[in-house]
Amino acid sequence: MIRNVIFDFGDVFINLDKAAIPATFRRLGLDPDLPQFISLNKAYEIGALSDDQFLGQASSLLVLDNFELITRIWNSILADFPAYRLEYLEDLASKARYRLFLLSNTNALHIEHVQKQMGDVDYQRFVSCFEGFHLSHELGMRKPDSEIFEHLLNVHSLEPRETLFIDDTQENTAGAASLGINTWHLKVGTEDVTSLDKFLKG
């Protein structure tokens, strides 16, 4: 029986436009597929770099000396957070049948942007639904590494067989499944987190 639910954030609650950043870079004549940029992103996601360090290194790699423009491009991946998903989550939390957690690979600039985009009231409505709100840049770990899942299991005393993890990335659900956690690899565009009930029966 499922007693605990761990949610991803991007493309589970907030919609993402994953094509936005590379498309903008290409319009500017920049290369978004630089291996160094991918490594930079991963380092930033685990909080190994400050915002200024990230922007400085991104500026050098992209040969684009404009932190404000880089920040706008960087945040363009973040689209809308549909109200019906927040309402569903609040309803689920209010019933108190499951322990709810968030686990997201994200970075400080993205979270700051989300807070501004949602507004303080709605952002706090969202955060308050969870017993634990875990962001990779604060933990110093990221999915799909087993250590981040082990951290949640240990900190919150969760049994893997009683836990469901929801993520839109198969690599991440595979990482959780390797520890015996139940998973739902959510198919973006054809599935929605509000269909969660079918995974919670039994």
ROMILUM-235080 format. One line per field, with one value per residue (C-alpha): residue number from 1; x, y, z. Coordinates in nm, 3 decimals. Layout:
N
seq: c(NUM	...);
xx: c(X	...);
yy: c(Y	...);
zz: c(Z	...);
***
This chain:
202
seq: c(1	2	3	4	5	6	7	8	9	10	11	12	13	14	15	16	17	18	19	20	21	22	23	24	25	26	27	28	29	30	31	32	33	34	35	36	37	38	39	40	41	42	43	44	45	46	47	48	49	50	51	52	53	54	55	56	57	58	59	60	61	62	63	64	65	66	67	68	69	70	71	72	73	74	75	76	77	78	79	80	81	82	83	84	85	86	87	88	89	90	91	92	93	94	95	96	97	98	99	100	101	102	103	104	105	106	107	108	109	110	111	112	113	114	115	116	117	118	119	120	121	122	123	124	125	126	127	128	129	130	131	132	133	134	135	136	137	138	139	140	141	142	143	144	145	146	147	148	149	150	151	152	153	154	155	156	157	158	159	160	161	162	163	164	165	166	167	168	169	170	171	172	173	174	175	176	177	178	179	180	181	182	183	184	185	186	187	188	189	190	191	192	193	194	195	196	197	198	199	200	201	202);
xx: c(0.000	0.126	0.161	0.411	0.424	0.734	0.668	0.901	0.825	0.900	0.648	0.465	0.325	0.480	0.489	0.828	0.926	1.241	1.299	1.302	1.663	1.835	1.608	1.699	2.069	2.058	1.879	2.164	2.419	2.525	2.584	2.352	2.493	2.840	2.941	3.091	2.753	2.584	2.846	2.797	2.423	2.475	2.719	2.473	2.190	2.374	2.461	2.832	2.820	2.666	2.435	2.715	2.961	2.712	2.631	2.998	3.095	2.790	2.883	3.236	3.120	2.852	3.057	2.760	2.847	2.501	2.397	2.042	1.989	2.138	1.906	1.599	1.699	1.775	1.432	1.247	1.216	0.965	0.612	0.281	0.166	-0.198	-0.430	-0.614	-0.295	-0.239	-0.603	-0.571	-0.257	-0.422	-0.720	-0.487	-0.293	-0.610	-0.726	-0.401	-0.411	-0.056	0.269	0.364	0.714	0.872	1.208	1.330	1.651	1.654	1.865	1.840	1.759	1.474	1.318	1.343	1.169	0.895	0.826	0.792	0.583	0.341	0.337	0.412	0.061	0.032	0.393	0.336	0.012	0.221	0.507	0.273	0.122	0.443	0.591	0.931	1.031	1.366	1.561	1.882	2.076	2.005	2.084	2.406	2.273	2.067	1.851	1.900	2.185	2.082	2.217	1.941	1.668	1.843	1.860	1.482	1.412	1.639	1.545	1.172	1.186	1.013	0.974	1.052	0.770	0.523	0.653	0.559	0.790	0.654	0.886	0.869	1.225	1.275	1.634	1.510	1.235	1.486	1.713	1.431	1.316	1.666	1.606	1.270	1.062	0.741	0.748	0.529	0.716	0.466	0.430	0.413	0.128	-0.065	-0.075	-0.137	-0.051	-0.419	-0.464	-0.263	-0.555	-0.520	-0.173	-0.287	-0.560	-0.501);
yy: c(0.000	0.346	0.575	0.830	1.023	1.205	1.450	1.605	1.971	2.051	1.906	1.747	2.065	2.354	2.323	2.348	2.475	2.268	2.397	2.764	2.794	2.617	2.795	3.137	3.056	2.947	3.269	3.457	3.247	3.063	2.690	2.553	2.201	2.273	1.984	2.244	2.416	2.087	2.030	2.386	2.330	2.015	2.192	2.478	2.234	2.093	2.436	2.405	2.755	3.082	3.268	3.508	3.224	3.043	3.354	3.445	3.103	3.091	3.432	3.313	2.988	3.156	3.468	3.672	3.955	4.028	3.865	4.001	3.855	3.518	3.510	3.584	3.312	3.070	3.124	3.094	2.718	2.790	2.815	2.823	2.644	2.550	2.643	2.311	2.122	2.336	2.288	1.912	1.904	2.108	1.872	1.571	1.729	1.826	1.463	1.366	1.011	1.028	1.191	1.427	1.535	1.733	1.640	1.860	1.906	2.283	2.589	2.916	3.137	2.910	2.891	3.268	3.312	3.063	3.248	3.579	3.422	3.249	3.528	3.479	3.361	3.086	2.978	2.933	2.747	2.508	2.463	2.412	2.103	1.908	1.755	1.788	2.030	1.919	2.106	1.971	2.298	2.301	1.932	1.923	1.615	1.553	1.289	1.021	0.953	0.701	0.916	1.175	0.911	0.743	1.083	1.128	0.773	0.814	1.168	1.095	0.725	0.610	0.248	0.218	-0.031	0.217	0.510	0.632	0.863	1.065	1.217	1.300	1.172	0.797	0.815	0.958	0.703	0.427	0.564	0.551	0.207	0.068	0.127	-0.048	0.269	0.248	0.487	0.662	0.787	1.056	1.103	1.476	1.574	1.251	1.212	1.456	1.441	1.482	1.120	1.011	0.836	0.533	0.471	0.505	0.242	-0.087);
zz: c(0.000	-0.090	0.211	0.076	-0.250	-0.378	-0.663	-0.916	-0.995	-1.361	-1.608	-1.316	-1.160	-1.352	-1.731	-1.896	-2.239	-2.283	-2.635	-2.530	-2.415	-2.708	-2.957	-2.817	-2.808	-3.172	-3.272	-3.110	-3.299	-2.982	-2.928	-2.656	-2.684	-2.549	-2.319	-2.083	-2.054	-1.962	-1.692	-1.572	-1.538	-1.331	-1.100	-1.053	-0.983	-0.684	-0.548	-0.625	-0.781	-0.668	-0.904	-1.001	-1.056	-1.276	-1.478	-1.509	-1.640	-1.870	-2.004	-2.085	-2.248	-2.458	-2.529	-2.415	-2.177	-2.042	-1.713	-1.734	-2.081	-1.979	-1.676	-1.893	-2.138	-1.854	-1.698	-2.030	-1.973	-1.695	-1.833	-1.645	-1.330	-1.400	-1.115	-1.133	-1.041	-0.732	-0.634	-0.680	-0.466	-0.191	-0.191	-0.170	0.117	0.305	0.317	0.494	0.361	0.230	0.333	0.049	-0.055	-0.338	-0.491	-0.774	-0.968	-0.980	-0.914	-0.725	-1.026	-1.136	-0.791	-0.750	-1.085	-0.994	-0.670	-0.855	-1.130	-0.890	-0.631	-0.262	-0.170	-0.431	-0.385	-0.012	-0.084	-0.293	-0.046	0.250	0.087	0.146	0.457	0.292	0.013	-0.129	-0.397	-0.546	-0.514	-0.140	-0.087	-0.289	-0.470	-0.780	-0.943	-1.066	-0.819	-0.555	-0.272	-0.309	-0.286	0.006	0.177	0.156	0.268	0.569	0.671	0.662	0.765	0.447	0.339	-0.034	-0.095	0.059	-0.146	-0.495	-0.689	-0.984	-1.245	-1.615	-1.678	-1.713	-1.593	-1.264	-1.211	-1.288	-1.017	-0.764	-0.877	-0.819	-0.446	-0.446	-0.470	-0.675	-0.970	-1.221	-1.527	-1.622	-1.998	-2.060	-2.291	-2.248	-1.869	-1.586	-1.219	-1.137	-1.251	-0.949	-0.782	-1.009	-0.868	-0.509	-0.508	-0.335);
***
